[in-house]
Amino acid sequence: MILRTGQRVVFIGDSITDCGRQGAAAPYGEGYVSLVRALVSARHPELELEWVNRGVSGDTVRHLAARWADDAIAERPDWLSVMIGINDIWRRYGDRPDEAVPIDEYERTLRDLLRRAVDATGCRLILGDPFLIEADRSEPQRADTDRYAAVVAALAAEFNAVHVPTQAAFDRVLAISPAKRWADDRVHPHLPGHAVLADAFLTALGATVSA
């Protein structure tokens, strides 16, 4: 387990991270962030961790850049978990294509944000891939998602970050089950889909069951 007692873990991202954390499910939301917090607490009761959710529905990297100082750096994380990119891609396939973020801008912006956070706080990074709950890798949005996820994997290596391969986690369940079991729109998971994400995060963090 790589987390240590007393550390502050901040999650930032879009609606998948937000998941109601600003409403009835405050302050952690009812998605993977809440599940990770609960399961780490259950598996490692010896740890005393502080958890913060700063996901905002609809965000792209452009939105993160606008609120980065307040919602990432000012939170003074020991660990900063970033999962962003779904909207950057998805907008291209909906009715708001002008809000899509090209992959070169995505990479440049995300790298800059990560560097700013590390330089300002000394935090360690956890980077989750954008994903699409779609088994057909040749489908255009899925193919785009894989390209953006490759950017995240490369940045994880560049920053010596913990990498969470969320697309691979969904691919494992999609090999034996339909996408509708996990999400109605291929993007916003049902609770079992959030459990797939949480399991991927727990594996990456080494949060095993205590003996």
N, C-alpha and C positions, 0 to 999 in steps of 0.2 A: 504494500500500500504506500503510495507516494505522498499522500496528504499527511500533514503533521498537526498535532494538537495546537490549537490557538490560531490556526491560519484562517484567512478570510478568502472565500471562494466566490467570485463574481461571475455570473453568466450574463452575456449580452447577445442580442440577435433580433430576430423578427417574431412573427406570431407563434412559431413553433416553440420558441423560448418563453414568450409572453404568456400565452395560454391562460388568460384570465387573471394574471397576477395583479392587475390594476383594479379589479372588481371584486366579485364575491369570493374568488379564490386567492385573494391577497394573503401574504406577500410573495408566495413562491409560485403561484399558478397551479394548474392541475395537470401538468404534463411531465415531460422527462426531468425537468429541474426538480420538481417536488419528489419524483420517484428516486432520483439519484440521492438527494438529501436524506430521504427516509431510509433507503437501503444502506447507504454508507453508515448512517447512525446505527442501524440494526446490526450490521456486520462488524462494525468497529466501534462499539460503545465506549472504548477507552479514549476516543478522540473527542475533543471539544472544538468544533468548527463553527465558523460564522458563514452563513450562506446569504447571498444577495442575488436577486433576479432583476435584471435591467433589460429584458426583452420588450420590444415595442412592435405591435402588429403592423405589417405593411412595410417594414424597413428594408432598404437596400444599403449598400456600403455608403452611398451618399448621405443617407439619413444618419448612419453611425458617425460619419465624419462631423456632422453638425452638432451632435450631442456627446462626442467622445470625451471632451474635457470634464463634463459634469457626471456622465454615467459610467465612465470607465476609469479615467485617471483619478478623479476626485474620490472615488470609492477606495482607493489605496489597496488594491487586491494583492494577496500573496499569489493567488492563482486567478488568471483571467481566462474564462472559457468563451470563445467566440464561434458562433455558428450563423453564417450569413451567406446569402447568394441565391436562395430560392426565388425571391422576388426579382432580383437582378435579371434572372433568366426568364421567369414566368411572364413578366410584363410583355415580352416580345411576342408571346403567343396569345395575348388577350386583347382588350380594347384600349390599352394604354402603352403602346409600343415605344412612345417617346420617353417613358420612364425606365425602359430596359437599360442595363448598364453593360456596355461592351466589355469583353473579357480583359482587354489590356487596361482599361480604366479600373476594372474590378481588382486586378492584381496590383496595380500601382497604388490604389487607395488603401487596400487592405494591408499591404506591406508597410505603408506609411503609418497607419493607425497602430499596427503592432509595434513598430519601432518606437513610436511616441510613448506607448504604454510601458514598454520595457525600460526605456531610458528614464522615464519619470518616476517609476515605482519600483523597479527591480523585480517585477512579477515574473512568474513562470506562466507559460501559455498552454492552453488546451484548445486545439482547433478541430472543430467538427465540419465534415464535408456538407455542402448542400446536397440534397437528394431529390429524387423523383420516384414515387412508388409505382414503377412501371418496369416490367420484366424485359420488354423489347428494347434492346440497346440501340437499335437502328432508328427507333422513333425519334423525330427531330428534337423534341424537348429533352428527352432522355440523353441523346447524344451530346447536346449542349451541356447538360448537367454534368456529364462525365468529364467534359473539358474543364469546367469550372472547378470540379472536385480535384482534378489533377493539379490545378493552381494551388489549392489549399494544401495538398499533400507536399508539394514542393516548398511552400512557405513553412510548413511544419518542420521539414528537414533544415531549412535555412535558419530558423530560430530555435532549433533544438526543442521544439514543442512536443507535447503529447498529441498525437494524431488520433482522431476518432473517425474511423471509416464507416460513416453511417449508411452510405449507399450500399456498401458490401453487406452490412447487417440486414438491410431490407432485401437485397438480392438473395440471401440465404433463405428467407421465409417465402419469397416469391417463387422460388424454385419448386415449392410444393403446395402453394396456396394462392388464391386469387387476390388481386390488388384491393378489391372491395372489402376484403376482410380487415384491411389495415387503414384505409382512408376512402372517403367517397369521391374526393377530387384529386387523388394522387399526391396531394401536398400536405393537407392538415390531418395528421393521424388521429384515429380513435385511440382510446386508452391503451389497448394492446399494442398499437403502433408506437405510442410513446414508451411502452415497456421495451420494445425492440431498441429504441434509441437509448434508453436508460441502461440496458444491458451492455450495449456497445461502450458507453461511457464508463461503466463499472469495470469492464474488462480492461480498458485502456488505463484506468487509474489503479488497477491491481487491487480492487476492493473485493477480496475473496471472503468467503464465510470464515469467521474465526473458529479456531479449533476448540 
